[in-house]
Each structure stands twice: as structure tokens, then as C-alpha cells.
Amino acid sequence: MVYARYLMRLNYKCFFISSPVFIRTNCYISINNYSTKNVTYRNMVNDNVEGPAAAYDMQIQQGELKEDKHQRKIIEHFQEVFDSLQNYEPSLPTILDKIFSIKRNNPSPKGLYLYGAVGGGKTMLMDLFFSCCKIQKKKRVHFHSFMLDVHSRIHELKKTIKRVTDQNKPQPFDVIRPIAEDISRESWLICFDEFQVTDVADAMILKRLFIELFSCGIVIIATSNRSPDDLYKNGLQRSNFVPFIKVLKDHCKVISLDSGIDYRIQSPKGQDRIYFIKPEVNAEEKMNNIFKFLCSMENDIIRPRVLTIMGRNVTFNKTCGQVIDATFSELCARPLGASDYLELSQAFHTILIRDVPQLSLKQKSEARRFITLIDTLYDNRVRVVLSSDVPHTELFLRDKNLDTSDENRVLMDDLNITADSENATSNIFTGDEEIFAFDRTISRLSEMQTQDYWQQWDKRR
């Protein structure tokens, strides 16, 4: 009951830090020159190139990538996995296997778990590998998007369980196994971006879920900012999560990419400014001019718009076609979450975010939503224009002592957590996860200001 109340509180406050990955596309817009250039879709690799190692060499030869000895070592590991997947395909249990409880020995190749600091090229290398794999049943998805889908499947499956008429409660039924089988029928090679565990509901089912997925022969590739041993660090009831780490290590080779280079920050900024610091320029005027220009390219009028998201109506006051002009409060002060931001990323190709404040742990909920928002927009290559009081590198104050709200004390009372207990140091109370995640947000905001990023918004449509 206590966890039910806790999860309801999490859901209401939109504590999920997630950013689903779906589609990206490729277009360039020059605000100063008032011109556009559509770029046709191009795969990351030539169809004649065999394997990620050759694809990596080709991109270096074409000047799209720089030679990096750390990335070179990683791509060799991806090549090993690529080779091991040739002529492999898992076989799901038949009806007879289930009836007679027959377990077939069909070991799957080991996957990869790649972790390291932000901006080192982890996602780029995984995407290169994913593009090379000529496998029909493959999926590339953000980890938290995947987990939201799992929870949705669990909810829908539980609704089909019928009560026995002579009993008050439904009979025990394992929902994880059939869900794992359904997932494996859809995709048996799954590439997870941003593998992170911040939610207690995810943490409690991961071991069971992944045991079943691996038993179905699924191969997992994952990128993360954390090593496996640091996943769900200082999380509530972490002792129940720890066995999952061994399961992950048994089925994935763990490697680190930590070159000390953040390529997103090193990328040259575009000629057109899209991040305005209010004390330095007339940000209001700049934002108005950009919105006016973008509207001139849309076949619509400026008007409010209501999006229906999971049965809820969410109103945005100022939109025009696929462009939205919103304030930070409109996007992050309301109880919105990953599903709302995903809907935004599908409805709009450009989002203006006005008046982003300098955030601290006093605005923990708003900070979490902002992290989720930027992650979602980045992963879907949505273009952003922002105005703020401070540079993007100073958007978050990292002083843990700033978290003095009564909200934590109420939550601790609900969960029967005392100040001297182990769970009192959980990251939900300390803000460690937000501080850790904000480095990623800053890195992504740096890349989102580059011309290359703006040229990618329709790359995967």
C-alpha cells in the first residue's frame, strides 16, 4: 500500500526521467537568410558496407568522423557482436514445449553494455552498429520509453485476468513471461540508448523481465552514463535490484568509453543564434522574430492548440502548424511527463522555450521535467530555441543543501523512512540523480545549438 501511494505520488509529480526515441529527420533552416534547404534521407552506412568497423572507417575517410583511438577500440567490440549475430535467430518455445515444460538450449550471443561520460560518442557508435545489422526484427529505443511500454503492457494484460467466481482475488498469473515473449516476437535485437534506472517500479521488475527476455534469446546492446554496478545508485530498496546487475553482466560484455572528450561541446555553433541570454540581448524581440519567421513557413494561423494525451487534454496557448511558442512554466511547471513531451516531439518540429530560469533542488520537480523535456526533444531531433537568464552551462546549481522543501519529509513519512535509515540517502531525497543527469542535459543543449543538429530534424522520418 505504501508503494502504491509512492508510485501515485511519482506519477502525479511526473518524476519519470525519460526520453523515448522514435523518429528523426533532416532539414536545414537559415533564420537570417530566410531560406530553407531540404535534404533527402541517407542511411548512416552504405548498403555495400559490411559491419560497423568498415562503416566507421568509411565515415572517417569521408570526413564525417574524426579518428579516435578510444572509439576505435569500442567499434572492434561492436564488430565482434556483429559477427556473432550472423546466422543467429532465436527460436521461441512452441505450444508443446510449454505444455511439457521443455526448455531448449539455444544460447544467444553476448550483447554489449557500453558506458562512459557524456558526449564521447556512445550513441553514435551504437547507431552505426544498428544501421549495419541487416536484421528484420531489431529495435532501437530509449530505455525509459521501453519501460513505459512494458508497464503499459502489464496494465493491459492484467485487465484481461478474470476473477474466479468462488474466490475474492484473481489467481496468481505471471504477466512478465508472456510480455517477454511478445517483445521477442517483435524484436530479438534491442539497442537501448540511455540505460538508466531512476524509478522504483522499474527497479523491482527488471531482474524478472530480463531473465525472461534473455531466455527468449534476445540480444541486448545498451549505452549508459553509469556502469552496471552504479545503476539505481542510492535508490529505494536497492538491495532488491542488485541481483539484476549480475543478470545483465552474464549476458552483456561491459566496456567503457571515457576519452575525456565531449564532442557535443566541441561542435561549432551555428551561425544563427538560438539560445538567448536575457541580460545580454533583447531576448523577447529575438524570440518574436524567430517565431514570426517560422510561422511564415507554416500553412496555419497562430492559435491555441489542445493535445489529447492518454485521455487528458493539454492546452498550449501559442502554436502555428508544427511550431510552438511556449514558456518554461507552460512546459515544466505543470504536471507533465515523458508521454506528454513525446507527443510534443511528434506534433512539432520546432519548439521555442522562453524564460528558462536557473534551476536548483528547490525546483526539483521542474528540473526533472526539464531534463525529461530536453532528452525527449534531443532524441527526436526536434529543434529548440531558448531564452534564459543564464548561459546553458549555468542552468543548474549543484548545491545539495538547497533541497529544504517539506515535500521530502511528507514522502519519507508515507514510506516510513526515518532520517537515519539507509533509504533516507536515496537519490529521490538527495537530488543526486538530477545533478548527474544535468551534465547530459547541458551536453545535449550544446549540440542542439549546432547547425549539424538543425540539419537532422527529419533524418529518420
Salt bridges, closest charged atoms under 4 A:
ASP57 OD1 - ARG72 NH1 2.58
GLU64 OE2 - ARG42 NH2 3.58
GLU67 OE1 - ARG72 NH2 3.00
GLU80 OE1 - LYS253 NZ 3.85
ASP97 OD2 - ARG104 NE 2.85
ASP127 OD1 - ARG140 NE 2.82
ASP127 OD2 - ARG460 NH2 3.38
ASP149 OD2 - ARG153 NE 2.71
GLU156 OE1 - LYS159 NZ 3.31
ASP174 OD2 - ARG208 NH2 2.24
GLU181 OE1 - LYS98 NZ 2.97
GLU181 OE2 - ARG177 NE 2.88
GLU181 OE1 - ARG185 NH2 3.73
ASP182 OD1 - ARG185 NH1 3.01
GLU186 OE1 - LYS139 NZ 3.98
GLU186 OE1 - ARG153 NH2 2.81
ASP193 OD2 - ARG140 NH2 3.69
GLU194 OE1 - ARG440 NH1 3.86
GLU194 OE2 - ARG444 NH2 2.90
ASP202 OD2 - HIS144 ND1 3.63
ASP202 OD1 - HIS151 NE2 2.55
GLU212 OE1 - ARG177 NH1 2.48
GLU212 OE2 - ARG208 NH1 2.28
ASP229 OD1 - LYS249 NZ 2.84
ASP250 OD2 - LYS246 NZ 2.89
GLU284 OE2 - ARG354 NH1 3.18
GLU298 OE2 - HIS349 NE2 2.91
ASP300 OD2 - ARG303 NH2 3.23
ASP325 OD2 - LYS318 NZ 3.51
ASP325 OD2 - ARG354 NH2 2.73
ASP340 OD1 - ARG312 NH2 2.45
ASP355 OD1 - LYS278 NZ 2.99
ASP375 OD2 - ARG440 NH2 2.60
ASP375 OD1 - ARG444 NH1 2.86
ASP379 OD1 - ARG24 NH2 3.90
ASP379 OD1 - ARG444 NH2 3.72
ASP389 OD1 - LYS278 NZ 3.52
ASP403 OD2 - LYS364 NZ 2.81
ASP406 OD1 - ARG409 NH2 1.90
ASP414 OD1 - ARG5 NH2 3.43
ASP414 OD2 - ARG9 NH2 2.38
ASP432 OD1 - LYS400 NZ 2.65
GLU433 OE1 - ARG226 NH2 3.35
GLU434 OE2 - ARG368 NE 2.41
ASP439 OD1 - ARG398 NH2 2.48
GLU447 OE1 - ARG264 NE 3.14
GLU447 OE2 - ARG381 NH2 3.63
